[in-house]
Amino acid sequence: MDGRANAARAAAEAAAESAARASYGKLVAYLAARSRDVAGAEDALSEAFAAALAQWPR
């Protein structure tokens, strides 16, 4: 990757991290309420964010 591509990737990762941090608590609470499993909700959300980042345009 060239410098601009690296910068764009870093910016995308920062945006994804910011969105994840801003919504994490509410999403875990929602998933835990639906599933009655806090640990499972955290695991599912972590996997969802990882999958989303892996699919993020490069």
N, C-alpha and C positions, 0 to 999 in steps of 0.2 A: 504494500500500500504506500501511496505517496503521503506527503505531509497533510494535505487537505483531507484525504480519506481518513487518515488516523484521527485528525481533529474532529471530523464529522462523526466517526464511530465513538469517540470519547464523549462528544456532546450528546449523542443518542443514549449512551449508557448512563450519563448523568441525569438526563431527563427521565429515563425509566426508573432509576433509583429514587429520584425525587418523588415521582408519582407513587411508587411503592411505599415509601416512607409516609407520605401524606395520607394514604388510604388504608394502610396495613391494619391499624387497630379496628376500624369500622368493619373491614372485610372479615377479619378473624372473628369479631363478635357476631356478625351475621351468620357466617358458616358454622360457628360453634352453636349458636342458637338453633340452627336448622338440624345439625347432626348430633347435638348434645355430646360433642367430643372436641375439647379445646386442642389437644395435641394433634388430632387428625385434621382439624381445621387449619392449624399452623402448617402442617406438612403439605396439605393440598394447596394452600395459598403459595407456599414457597415453590412448589413444583410448577404451579401456574405462572408465576413471575419468571422462573427460569426458562420455561418453554416460550413465553412471550419474548423474552430477550433474545433467545436463540433464533427466533423467526424475524426479529427486527431487521429491516432492510440494511444492507451493508453498503 
